């Protein structure tokens, strides 16, 4: 049998023994297990403050320590008020969260219905020349010049176009 199950049975026997307690040898017999296992259980229960033990000639006598019960009247009204306030705030936040989720869902639906793709706007520079370069790891793969228009192709997104500054001339 596992130690956990033995401990549960031992606790039951200790509680049933009441104020007179129980001898560790008697407890081992009731649990039908070796005394060394009883000592393991008692040591843990003693460390948790659940039992007290007293060495005697005939073995160790073990007593269950009754735990103080927590009564609802001992809870202060301040703690109750704070708890109620926190519960109210939590409810409001949950409500607000649900509203925001609904709003995001509506906006995503509207965006998907419109079918609008992000397209850069064409801009006219007040310049006689431009500098075109690739961003970081991007490489320019092709440049076509028709005399009216220059087409620059790259292996990804990220081409930078800037007017030539007066300083560089």
MOJOFEN-V103854 format. One record per backbone hydrogen bond with DSSP energy under -0.5 kcal/mol. NH is the residue of the N-H (numbers start at 1). CO is the residue of the C=O. E is the energy in kcal/mol with one decimal. If there is no record, write none. Layout:
nh->NH co->CO e->E
nh->NH co->CO e->E
This chain:
nh->6 co->2 e->-2.2
nh->7 co->3 e->-2.7
nh->8 co->4 e->-2.1
nh->9 co->5 e->-2.1
nh->10 co->6 e->-2.7
nh->11 co->7 e->-2.7
nh->12 co->8 e->-1.9
nh->13 co->9 e->-2.4
nh->14 co->10 e->-2.7
nh->15 co->11 e->-2.6
nh->16 co->12 e->-2.3
nh->17 co->13 e->-1.7
nh->18 co->14 e->-0.7
nh->18 co->15 e->-0.7
nh->20 co->17 e->-0.8
nh->21 co->18 e->-0.9
nh->22 co->62 e->-2.5
nh->24 co->60 e->-2.8
nh->27 co->23 e->-2.5
nh->28 co->24 e->-2.2
nh->29 co->25 e->-2.0
nh->30 co->26 e->-2.5
nh->31 co->27 e->-2.2
nh->32 co->28 e->-0.9
nh->33 co->28 e->-2.1
nh->37 co->34 e->-0.9
nh->38 co->34 e->-1.1
nh->39 co->35 e->-2.4
nh->40 co->36 e->-1.5
nh->41 co->37 e->-2.1
nh->42 co->38 e->-2.9
nh->43 co->39 e->-2.4
nh->44 co->40 e->-1.8
nh->45 co->41 e->-2.5
nh->46 co->42 e->-2.8
nh->47 co->43 e->-2.1
nh->48 co->44 e->-1.8
nh->49 co->46 e->-1.2
nh->50 co->45 e->-2.6
nh->51 co->45 e->-0.9
nh->52 co->63 e->-2.5
nh->54 co->61 e->-2.6
nh->56 co->59 e->-2.5
nh->59 co->56 e->-1.4
nh->61 co->54 e->-3.2
nh->62 co->22 e->-3.2
nh->62 co->60 e->-0.5
nh->63 co->52 e->-3.3
nh->64 co->18 e->-0.6
nh->65 co->50 e->-3.0
nh->66 co->64 e->-0.6
nh->71 co->69 e->-0.7
nh->74 co->71 e->-1.3
nh->75 co->72 e->-1.0
nh->80 co->76 e->-1.7
nh->81 co->77 e->-2.5
nh->82 co->78 e->-2.6
nh->83 co->79 e->-2.4
nh->84 co->80 e->-2.5
nh->85 co->81 e->-2.5
nh->86 co->82 e->-2.6
nh->87 co->83 e->-2.3
nh->88 co->84 e->-2.2
nh->89 co->85 e->-2.5
nh->90 co->86 e->-2.5
nh->91 co->87 e->-2.2
nh->92 co->88 e->-2.2
nh->93 co->89 e->-2.5
nh->94 co->90 e->-2.4
nh->95 co->91 e->-2.3
nh->96 co->92 e->-2.7
nh->97 co->93 e->-2.6
nh->98 co->94 e->-2.3
nh->99 co->95 e->-2.1
nh->100 co->96 e->-2.4
nh->101 co->97 e->-2.3
nh->102 co->98 e->-2.2
nh->103 co->99 e->-2.3
nh->104 co->100 e->-2.5
nh->105 co->101 e->-2.3
nh->106 co->102 e->-2.4
nh->107 co->103 e->-2.4
nh->108 co->104 e->-2.5
nh->109 co->105 e->-2.1
nh->110 co->106 e->-2.6
nh->111 co->107 e->-2.4
nh->112 co->108 e->-2.3
nh->113 co->109 e->-2.0
nh->114 co->110 e->-1.9
nh->115 co->111 e->-1.2
nh->116 co->111 e->-0.6
nh->119 co->117 e->-0.7
nh->125 co->123 e->-0.5
nh->127 co->125 e->-1.8
nh->131 co->162 e->-3.5
nh->133 co->160 e->-2.3
nh->135 co->158 e->-1.6
nh->138 co->135 e->-2.5
nh->141 co->153 e->-2.3
nh->142 co->153 e->-1.8
nh->144 co->151 e->-3.1
nh->146 co->149 e->-2.8
nh->151 co->144 e->-3.0
nh->152 co->150 e->-0.5
nh->153 co->142 e->-3.2
nh->155 co->139 e->-1.9
nh->160 co->133 e->-3.3
nh->161 co->159 e->-0.5
nh->162 co->131 e->-2.4
nh->164 co->129 e->-2.4
nh->168 co->165 e->-0.6
nh->169 co->166 e->-0.7
